[in-house]
């Protein structure tokens, strides 16, 4: 998805925007890689936050999560502003 935005920015000669989009890939994790790590860590819920660029509609959300369900079978949530979660207390060993 991000590569499509970069290609479009390049076609429109939006060099600064294209560079920002390319830089995002250096410090943000691909959703499928995050799903692989979540599976390896045996977590039950994976929450994606700080998604850049923002996902304005359901189609973009589906594109963003493409491939995640093939790797991770737990609950997947796209975090929203002000979303809160209640975490269970850790059991003492």
C-alpha positions as CSV (number, residue, x, y, z in Angstrom):
1,X,0.0,0.0,0.0
2,X,2.8,2.4,1.0
3,X,4.6,1.7,-2.3
4,X,1.5,2.7,-4.3
5,X,1.5,6.0,-2.4
6,X,5.2,6.5,-3.1
7,X,4.7,5.8,-6.8
8,X,1.8,8.2,-7.0
9,X,3.8,10.9,-5.2
10,X,6.7,10.4,-7.6
11,X,4.4,10.6,-10.7
12,X,3.0,13.9,-9.3
13,X,6.6,15.1,-8.6
14,X,5.8,15.5,-4.9
15,X,9.4,14.8,-3.9
16,X,9.2,15.8,-0.3
17,X,6.1,13.7,0.3
18,X,7.7,10.8,-1.5
19,X,10.7,11.0,0.8
20,X,8.6,11.1,3.9
21,X,6.7,8.0,2.8
22,X,10.0,6.2,2.0
23,X,11.4,7.1,5.4
24,X,8.4,5.7,7.2
25,X,9.5,2.2,6.1
26,X,12.7,2.6,8.0
27,X,11.1,3.1,11.4
28,X,7.7,1.4,11.2
29,X,7.0,-2.3,11.2
30,X,5.2,-4.1,8.4
31,X,1.9,-5.6,9.8
32,X,2.7,-9.1,8.6
33,X,6.1,-9.0,10.4
34,X,4.3,-7.8,13.6
35,X,1.9,-10.7,13.2
36,X,4.8,-13.1,12.9
37,X,6.4,-11.7,16.1
38,X,3.0,-11.9,17.9
39,X,2.6,-15.5,16.9
40,X,6.2,-16.3,18.0
41,X,5.5,-14.6,21.4
42,X,2.2,-16.6,21.7
43,X,0.1,-13.5,22.4
44,X,-3.6,-13.7,22.2
45,X,-4.3,-10.1,21.0
46,X,-2.4,-7.9,18.5
47,X,-3.2,-4.2,18.6
48,X,-1.8,-2.0,15.8
49,X,-1.2,1.6,16.9
50,X,0.6,4.6,15.4
51,X,-0.4,3.6,11.9
52,X,1.2,5.9,9.3
53,X,-0.2,7.1,7.0
54,X,-3.6,7.0,8.6
55,X,-6.2,4.6,7.2
56,X,-9.2,6.7,6.3
57,X,-11.7,3.9,5.3
58,X,-12.5,0.2,5.7
59,X,-10.9,-0.7,2.3
60,X,-7.6,0.8,3.4
61,X,-7.8,-1.0,6.7
62,X,-8.3,-4.3,4.8
63,X,-5.3,-3.6,2.6
64,X,-3.2,-2.7,5.6
65,X,-4.0,-6.0,7.3
66,X,-3.6,-8.2,4.2
67,X,-1.8,-11.3,5.1
68,X,-2.0,-10.8,8.9
69,X,-4.7,-13.4,9.3
70,X,-2.6,-16.0,7.4
71,X,0.1,-15.7,10.0
72,X,-1.7,-14.8,13.3
73,X,-4.8,-16.5,14.5
74,X,-5.4,-14.4,17.6
75,X,-7.5,-11.2,17.9
76,X,-6.4,-8.3,15.7
77,X,-7.4,-4.7,16.5
78,X,-6.7,-1.5,14.7
79,X,-6.1,1.0,17.5
80,X,-8.0,4.2,17.4
81,X,-7.3,7.5,19.3
82,X,-8.3,7.3,23.0
83,X,-8.9,3.5,22.8
84,X,-8.3,1.9,26.2
85,X,-7.6,-1.7,27.2
86,X,-7.9,-3.4,30.6
87,X,-5.1,-5.8,31.1
88,X,-5.4,-8.8,33.5
89,X,-3.2,-9.0,36.5
90,X,-0.2,-11.1,36.1
91,X,-0.3,-14.4,38.0
92,X,2.5,-14.8,40.5
93,X,4.6,-18.0,40.1
